Amino acid sequence: MTAAVPDALDVVVTDPIISRFAERLIAAAPEHRWRFLADADAAERDAAVRTADVVVCSRLETSEAASAQTARLVHVTGAGLDRVAVEALPAGVAVANTFHHARPIAEHVLMSVLALSRRLLPTDRELRTGAWRTIATDPDVPLHPTLDTMTLGAVGLGGIGLETVRLAEAVGMSTAAVRHRPDAPVPDGVHPRWIGGPDDLPRLLAESDVVVVTVPLSATTEGMIGAEQFAAMRRTALLVNVARGPVVDQDALYHALVRGDIAGAAIDVWWGAPVPGRTPPADLPFAELDNVLLTPHHSGHARSTFEGRADDIADNVVRLARGEELRNVVRHGTPPARSLHQ
């Protein structure tokens, strides 16, 4: 007996980034109707979203838009749900997300450590102006460390934290970590010297040459790295924030950098959205400091990230049509009265 082809689903994609991978999405689930409406006018896009079987989006922020959903699945195009009004969605709507950004972010962390510890950008600017400054010509030029002499401390040990620790250990760095559940299992191939809980943060800060912040933003983590924490760090230490801007107290970080309480910082996440006159989006002039590396929240923007996300989304569309269990489910919807797989 030949299995019937699942009913075609109406899939509306409103996210402009994942829309760049339209061919990949369609090739993975060609039996379904894909509509890419990132560039459509608001009225057309809103009408399509209200009647779709699956909505693929990076944002669905208003309670009004969320509560009007009749889709069976809202598939977020990244890991974060902060721009989707999940609680306002009707009970029948499932929500899934996708990841694949841990490796590129971990590589960004190591790149940042090397760039900061070797003063890469200031040295490049000096040489472009005709200044040849080395330890042979200027006694004030510091000797730089190698990675195998440094300890990386991870604040948070989820997917990004684990991959950062894995890569750091691969190049000879010693590692340690703090996380919410210090006794949770650690995957094979990751070997921190120790893993502690939130109360062990002062120890981590005191022992680390590099502090990498990877925790999600919440009421508990907002401002968790502030003046007290910078005072506990080594003056030669570096901070790398790839979590969310408000996890680090902006004022405390700026003044720690200016005073030399820490040696440098890499900031990939910010305190709000960029607007004219506030780009980078901070209230203090980080762009004037030589001991910071500034990037526009792009540490995870590798091609592999979005190819993997497109594959996840297409796979879940197929699974939904067949009545199979979805992957990366954040919230389960009410099961349908019958499977679409006839």
C-alpha positions as CSV (number, residue, x, y, z in Angstrom):
1,M,0.0,0.0,0.0
2,T,1.4,3.4,-1.0
3,A,1.5,6.0,1.7
4,A,-0.5,9.1,0.9
5,V,1.2,12.5,0.5
6,P,0.6,14.7,3.5
7,D,-1.7,17.7,3.0
8,A,0.2,20.8,2.0
9,L,0.6,23.4,4.6
10,D,0.5,27.1,4.1
11,V,3.8,28.4,5.4
12,V,4.2,32.2,5.7
13,V,7.8,33.5,6.3
14,T,8.1,37.1,7.5
15,D,11.7,37.1,8.7
16,P,14.0,38.8,6.1
17,I,17.2,36.9,7.1
18,I,15.8,33.4,6.8
19,S,14.1,34.4,3.6
20,R,17.5,34.6,2.0
21,F,17.5,30.8,2.3
22,A,14.2,30.4,0.5
23,E,15.6,27.9,-2.0
24,R,16.9,25.7,0.8
25,L,13.6,25.8,2.7
26,I,11.5,24.9,-0.4
27,A,13.9,22.1,-1.5
28,A,13.6,20.5,1.9
29,A,9.8,20.6,2.0
30,P,8.6,21.1,-1.6
31,E,5.1,19.7,-1.1
32,H,4.2,22.7,1.0
33,R,3.2,26.2,0.0
34,W,5.9,28.7,1.0
35,R,5.1,32.4,1.0
36,F,8.0,34.8,1.7
37,L,6.5,38.2,2.7
38,A,9.3,40.0,4.5
39,D,9.1,42.8,1.9
40,A,5.3,42.8,1.5
41,D,3.2,45.7,2.8
42,A,1.9,45.4,6.4
43,A,-1.7,44.7,5.4
44,E,-0.8,41.8,3.1
45,R,1.6,40.4,5.6
46,D,-0.8,40.6,8.5
47,A,-3.6,39.0,6.5
48,A,-1.4,36.1,5.5
49,V,-0.1,35.5,9.0
50,R,-3.7,35.3,10.3
51,T,-4.6,32.5,8.0
52,A,-1.4,30.5,7.8
53,D,-0.8,27.0,9.0
54,V,2.8,27.8,10.0
55,V,4.2,31.3,10.7
56,V,8.0,31.6,10.5
57,C,9.1,34.8,12.1
58,S,11.6,36.6,14.3
59,R,9.0,38.8,15.9
60,L,5.4,38.7,16.8
61,E,5.5,41.3,19.5
62,T,2.0,42.6,20.1
63,S,-0.6,40.7,22.1
64,E,-3.1,41.7,19.5
65,A,-1.2,40.0,16.7
66,A,-0.4,37.0,18.8
67,S,-3.9,36.4,20.1
68,A,-5.3,36.6,16.5
69,Q,-3.2,33.6,15.5
70,T,-4.9,30.5,14.0
71,A,-1.6,28.8,13.0
72,R,-0.8,25.4,14.3
73,L,2.9,26.4,14.7
74,V,4.8,29.6,15.2
75,H,8.4,28.8,14.3
76,V,10.9,31.4,15.6
77,T,13.9,31.8,13.4
78,G,16.4,32.0,16.2
79,A,16.8,31.0,19.9
80,G,15.4,34.0,21.6
81,L,11.7,34.5,22.3
82,D,11.9,38.1,23.7
83,R,10.2,39.5,20.5
84,V,7.4,37.0,20.4
85,A,4.3,37.4,22.7
86,V,4.2,33.7,23.5
87,E,1.8,34.0,26.4
88,A,-0.8,35.8,24.2
89,L,-0.9,33.0,21.6
90,P,-4.0,30.8,21.6
91,A,-3.6,27.5,23.4
92,G,-3.7,25.6,20.1
93,V,-0.6,27.2,18.7
94,A,2.7,25.4,19.2
95,V,6.0,27.4,19.4
96,A,9.4,26.1,18.3
97,N,12.8,27.8,18.0
98,T,16.2,26.9,16.5
99,F,19.9,27.4,17.3
100,H,23.1,26.6,15.4
101,H,24.9,29.7,16.6
102,A,27.1,28.2,19.3
103,R,30.1,27.4,17.2
104,P,30.4,30.8,15.4
105,I,29.9,32.7,18.7
106,A,32.6,30.6,20.4
107,E,34.9,31.4,17.5
108,H,34.1,35.1,17.9
109,V,35.0,34.8,21.6
110,L,38.5,33.4,20.9
111,M,39.0,35.9,18.1
112,S,38.1,38.7,20.5
113,V,40.5,37.4,23.1
114,L,43.4,37.3,20.6
115,A,42.5,40.8,19.2
116,L,42.3,42.4,22.7
117,S,45.3,40.6,24.3
118,R,47.5,41.5,21.3
119,R,46.1,45.0,20.9
120,L,45.4,44.2,17.3
121,L,43.2,47.2,16.4
122,P,45.2,49.9,18.1
123,T,48.4,48.5,16.7
124,D,46.9,48.4,13.2
125,R,45.8,52.0,13.6
126,E,49.3,53.1,14.8
127,L,51.1,51.5,12.0
128,R,48.7,53.0,9.4
129,T,49.8,56.5,10.7
130,G,53.5,55.6,10.4
131,A,54.2,54.6,14.0
132,W,56.4,51.5,14.4
133,R,55.9,50.5,18.0
134,T,57.3,47.2,19.3
135,I,59.0,46.1,22.5
136,A,62.2,46.8,20.6
137,T,61.4,50.5,20.1
138,D,59.2,51.4,23.0
139,P,59.5,49.9,26.6
140,D,55.8,50.8,27.2
141,V,54.6,48.2,24.6
142,P,53.5,45.2,26.6
143,L,54.4,41.6,25.9
144,H,51.3,39.6,24.9
145,P,50.2,36.3,26.5
146,T,49.5,33.1,24.6
147,L,46.2,31.3,25.0
148,D,47.8,28.3,26.7
149,T,48.8,30.5,29.7
150,M,45.2,31.9,30.2
151,T,42.2,30.7,32.1
152,L,38.7,31.3,30.6
153,G,35.8,31.5,33.0
154,A,32.3,30.9,31.5
155,V,29.4,32.6,33.2
156,G,26.7,30.3,32.0
157,L,27.2,26.8,30.5
158,G,24.4,26.4,28.0
159,G,25.1,25.6,24.3
160,I,27.2,28.8,23.7
161,G,29.1,28.4,27.0
162,L,29.9,24.7,26.4
163,E,31.1,25.3,22.8
164,T,33.3,28.2,24.0
165,V,34.8,26.1,26.7
166,R,35.3,23.3,24.2
167,L,37.2,25.5,21.7
168,A,39.2,27.2,24.5
169,E,40.4,23.9,25.8
170,A,41.3,22.8,22.3
171,V,43.8,25.6,22.0
172,G,45.3,25.0,25.5
173,M,43.3,27.3,27.7
174,S,42.3,26.3,31.2
175,T,38.6,26.7,31.9
176,A,36.1,27.0,34.7
177,A,32.4,27.8,34.8
178,V,29.5,28.8,36.9
179,R,25.9,27.9,36.1
180,H,22.5,27.7,37.7
181,R,22.7,23.9,38.2
182,P,26.4,23.1,38.9
183,D,25.7,19.4,39.4
184,A,24.1,18.9,36.0
185,P,25.9,16.5,33.6
186,V,28.7,17.9,31.4
187,P,29.0,16.5,27.8
188,D,31.9,14.4,26.8
189,G,34.9,16.3,25.6
190,V,34.4,19.3,27.9
191,H,36.7,19.4,30.9
192,P,36.5,22.5,33.1
193,R,38.8,22.5,36.1
194,W,35.7,23.2,38.2
195,I,32.0,24.1,37.8
196,G,30.3,26.1,40.5
197,G,26.9,27.7,41.2
198,P,25.9,31.4,41.3
199,D,27.5,31.8,44.7
200,D,30.9,30.8,43.2
201,L,30.9,33.8,40.8
202,P,33.5,35.8,42.9
203,R,35.9,32.9,42.7
204,L,35.5,32.6,38.9
205,L,36.1,36.3,38.4
206,A,39.2,36.2,40.6
207,E,40.8,33.2,38.9
208,S,40.0,34.1,35.2
209,D,42.0,35.9,32.6
210,V,39.0,36.0,30.4
211,V,35.4,36.2,31.6
212,V,32.8,35.2,29.0
213,V,29.2,36.1,29.7
214,T,26.7,33.7,28.0
215,V,23.7,33.6,30.4
216,P,20.1,34.5,29.2
217,L,18.7,37.9,30.2
218,S,16.2,37.6,33.1
219,A,15.2,39.4,36.2
220,T,17.9,37.3,38.0
221,T,20.7,38.0,35.5
222,E,20.1,41.7,34.7
223,G,23.0,43.7,36.0
224,M,24.7,40.6,37.4
225,I,28.1,41.9,36.3
226,G,28.5,45.2,37.9
227,A,31.0,47.3,39.9
228,E,31.5,44.7,42.6
229,Q,32.2,42.0,40.0
230,F,34.7,44.2,38.1
231,A,36.5,44.9,41.4
232,A,36.9,41.1,41.9
233,M,38.5,40.6,38.5
234,R,42.2,40.8,37.7
235,R,43.4,44.1,36.3
236,T,44.8,42.1,33.4
237,A,41.5,40.3,32.7
238,L,39.2,40.7,29.7
239,L,35.4,40.6,29.6
240,V,33.6,39.2,26.6
241,N,29.8,39.7,26.5
242,V,27.9,37.6,24.0
243,A,24.7,37.3,26.2
244,R,22.5,40.4,26.3
245,G,23.7,43.9,27.0
246,P,21.8,44.5,30.3
247,V,23.4,41.4,31.9
248,V,26.4,43.7,32.3
249,D,26.0,47.1,34.1
250,Q,26.8,49.6,31.4
251,D,28.1,52.4,33.7
252,A,30.2,49.9,35.8
253,L,31.8,48.4,32.7
254,Y,32.7,51.8,31.2
255,H,34.3,53.1,34.3
256,A,36.2,49.8,34.9
257,L,37.7,50.2,31.4
258,V,38.6,53.8,31.9
259,R,40.2,53.3,35.3
260,G,42.0,50.2,34.2
261,D,40.2,47.9,36.7
262,I,40.2,45.4,33.8
263,A,42.4,45.3,30.7
264,G,39.7,45.3,28.1
265,A,36.3,44.1,26.9
266,A,34.6,42.8,23.7
267,I,31.0,44.0,23.4
268,D,28.8,42.2,20.9
269,V,25.5,42.9,22.6
270,W,24.1,46.3,23.6
271,W,21.8,48.3,25.8
272,G,18.9,48.8,23.4
273,A,18.5,49.2,19.6
274,P,20.7,51.3,17.4
275,V,19.2,54.7,16.4
276,P,20.8,57.8,14.8
277,G,23.0,59.4,17.4
278,R,23.0,56.3,19.6
279,T,25.1,53.9,17.5
280,P,26.6,51.9,19.0
281,P,23.5,51.7,21.3
282,A,25.1,52.8,24.6
283,D,24.7,55.8,26.8
284,L,28.5,56.1,27.3
285,P,31.3,56.7,24.7
286,F,32.7,53.1,24.5
287,A,33.7,53.9,20.9
288,E,36.3,56.4,22.2
289,L,38.2,53.7,24.2
290,D,41.1,51.7,22.7
291,N,40.7,48.7,25.0
292,V,37.3,47.6,23.7
293,L,36.3,45.6,20.6
294,L,32.8,46.6,19.4
295,T,30.7,44.5,17.1
296,P,27.0,44.9,16.1
297,H,25.5,41.7,17.6
298,H,26.8,39.6,14.7
299,S,29.0,37.0,16.5
300,G,26.6,34.2,15.5
301,H,26.0,35.3,11.9
302,A,27.8,32.6,10.1
303,R,26.3,31.0,7.0
304,S,26.2,27.7,8.8
305,T,23.9,29.2,11.5
306,F,21.2,30.1,9.0
307,E,21.6,27.0,6.9
308,G,21.1,24.9,10.0
309,R,18.1,27.0,11.1
310,A,16.5,26.7,7.7
311,D,16.9,22.9,7.8
312,D,15.3,22.8,11.3
313,I,12.3,24.9,10.2
314,A,11.7,22.8,7.1
315,D,12.0,19.6,9.0
316,N,9.4,20.8,11.5
317,V,7.0,21.8,8.7
318,V,7.3,18.2,7.4
319,R,6.8,16.8,10.9
320,L,3.8,18.9,11.5
321,A,2.1,17.8,8.3
322,R,2.8,14.1,9.1
323,G,1.6,14.4,12.7
324,E,5.1,13.6,14.0
325,E,6.7,15.0,17.1
326,L,8.2,18.5,16.5
327,R,11.8,19.4,17.5
328,N,13.0,22.3,19.6
329,V,9.4,22.8,21.0
330,V,9.2,25.7,23.4
331,R,5.4,25.3,23.9
332,H,3.2,22.5,22.8
333,G,-0.1,23.4,21.1
334,T,-3.3,21.5,21.5
335,P,-3.2,18.3,19.4
336,P,-5.4,18.5,16.3
337,A,-8.6,16.3,16.2
338,R,-6.9,14.2,13.5
339,S,-3.5,14.0,11.9
340,L,-3.0,15.7,8.6
341,H,-1.3,12.5,7.5
342,Q,-4.1,10.6,5.9
